[in-house]
Amino acid sequence: MTLVHDRPSVTPIPEGDTSPIDTKPRSRFAWCVTGSGHFLDESMAIAARLPQVDLFLSAAAEEVLPIYQMRIEDLKPAFRVFRDKTASAVPVGMLYDDVYHTVIVAPATSNTVAKCAFGISDSLPTNMFAQAGKLGIPGVVFACDTEPVVVTKSPHDWVTLRPRRIELDNVERLRGIDHCHVVTTPAELEAWLDVRLIELSLAWTTSSS
Ligand SMILES: Cc1cc2nc3c(=O)[nH]c(=O)nc-3n(C[C@H](O)[C@H](O)[C@H](O)COP(=O)(O)O)c2cc1C
């Protein structure tokens, strides 16, 4: 049985950005940022090279980005930025308005990976991920806690983490979720996006070098 929901058309205006956007259907990337410092620089550098990207921040991302010297204000010239300010994840309505062709979660905290793997959606990134899946919009998640030993950049130093069995198991569970691809390195993320851009007849805006 197919259920048809009546859903209001919601296109919130991101704070500080009134620039006109491409209104062609499914013309933009939705890039969800979580509160992960691991591979944050690398992920944002890749996002900056894609055409037509909107950022969807978790509340934790909003705190963690400035800790890694990325102020929200500095991101706004390059991206439309949506913040996690509503309990029902109001910006997700844009998925139903056919704005996005692809949803990316990068970098993904172990918290967000766990929620996505178990179908929990209680933040802007996890709602974007879940609703995109229900609409059949392809998604990619850059999971960070994927190896028995992870060396990661803390705000002031490099630290060694040993993800627990539950974090590793959640990544494996996430691989089985519909319309979701899991990557574990910046190179894998870039390779997946290379293929996606070709599928969409699009190209990187600048090269990686
Ligand atoms: C500076 C800083 C760096 C962090 N880096 C990570 C990280 O690399 N991986 C991770 O799983 N959590 C990391 N956290 C913890 C998450 O931000 C925290 O679990 C948060 O609740 C995740 O929320 P979110 O998944 O909704 O973004 C970090 C926290 C801080 C303050």
The ligand as an SDF file (V2000), in Angstrom:
LIG
                    3D

 31 33  0  0  0  0  0  0  0  0999 V2000
   36.3220   19.4810   19.6050 C   0  0  0  0  0  0  0  0  0  0  0  0
   35.4240   18.2800   19.4830 C   0  0  0  0  0  0  0  0  0  0  0  0
   35.7100   17.3060   18.5460 C   0  0  0  0  0  0  0  0  0  0  0  0
   34.9020   16.1780   18.4380 C   0  0  0  0  0  0  0  0  0  0  0  0
   35.2210   15.2260   17.5100 N   0  0  0  0  0  0  0  0  0  0  0  0
   34.4810   14.1000   17.4320 C   0  0  0  0  0  0  0  0  0  0  0  0
   34.8420   13.0980   16.4910 C   0  0  0  0  0  0  0  0  0  0  0  0
   35.8120   13.2150   15.7280 O   0  0  0  0  0  0  0  0  0  0  0  0
   34.0560   11.9870   16.4050 N   0  0  0  0  0  0  0  0  0  0  0  0
   32.9530   11.8310   17.2090 C   0  0  0  0  0  0  0  0  0  0  0  0
   32.2840   10.8040   17.0780 O   0  0  0  0  0  0  0  0  0  0  0  0
   32.5750   12.7860   18.1120 N   0  0  0  0  0  0  0  0  0  0  0  0
   33.3180   13.9130   18.2410 C   0  0  0  0  0  0  0  0  0  0  0  0
   32.9770   14.8870   19.1450 N   0  0  0  0  0  0  0  0  0  0  0  0
   31.7930   14.6600   20.0100 C   0  0  0  0  0  0  0  0  0  0  0  0
   30.4750   15.0060   19.2810 C   0  0  0  0  0  0  0  0  0  0  0  0
   30.4710   16.3630   18.8800 O   0  0  0  0  0  0  0  0  0  0  0  0
   29.2910   14.7020   20.2160 C   0  0  0  0  0  0  0  0  0  0  0  0
   29.1790   13.2980   20.3710 O   0  0  0  0  0  0  0  0  0  0  0  0
   27.9610   15.2460   19.6960 C   0  0  0  0  0  0  0  0  0  0  0  0
   26.9400   14.9270   20.6200 O   0  0  0  0  0  0  0  0  0  0  0  0
   27.6170   14.7030   18.3290 C   0  0  0  0  0  0  0  0  0  0  0  0
   26.3940   15.2520   17.8900 O   0  0  0  0  0  0  0  0  0  0  0  0
   25.9270   15.0930   16.3740 P   0  0  0  0  0  0  0  0  0  0  0  0
   26.1860   13.6620   15.9820 O   0  0  0  0  0  0  0  0  0  0  0  0
   24.4610   15.4030   16.4040 O   0  0  0  0  0  0  0  0  0  0  0  0
   26.6590   16.0810   15.5520 O   0  0  0  0  0  0  0  0  0  0  0  0
   33.7660   16.0330   19.2680 C   0  0  0  0  0  0  0  0  0  0  0  0
   33.4890   17.0300   20.2250 C   0  0  0  0  0  0  0  0  0  0  0  0
   34.3110   18.1300   20.3290 C   0  0  0  0  0  0  0  0  0  0  0  0
   33.9940   19.1820   21.3650 C   0  0  0  0  0  0  0  0  0  0  0  0
  1  2  1  0
  2  3  1  0
  2 30  2  0
  3  4  2  0
  4  5  1  0
  4 28  1  0
  5  6  2  0
  6  7  1  0
  6 13  1  0
  7  8  2  0
  7  9  1  0
  9 10  1  0
 10 11  2  0
 10 12  1  0
 12 13  2  0
 13 14  1  0
 14 15  1  0
 14 28  1  0
 15 16  1  0
 16 17  1  0
 16 18  1  0
 18 19  1  0
 18 20  1  0
 20 21  1  0
 20 22  1  0
 22 23  1  0
 23 24  1  0
 24 25  2  0
 24 26  1  0
 24 27  1  0
 28 29  2  0
 29 30  1  0
 30 31  1  0
M  END
$$$$
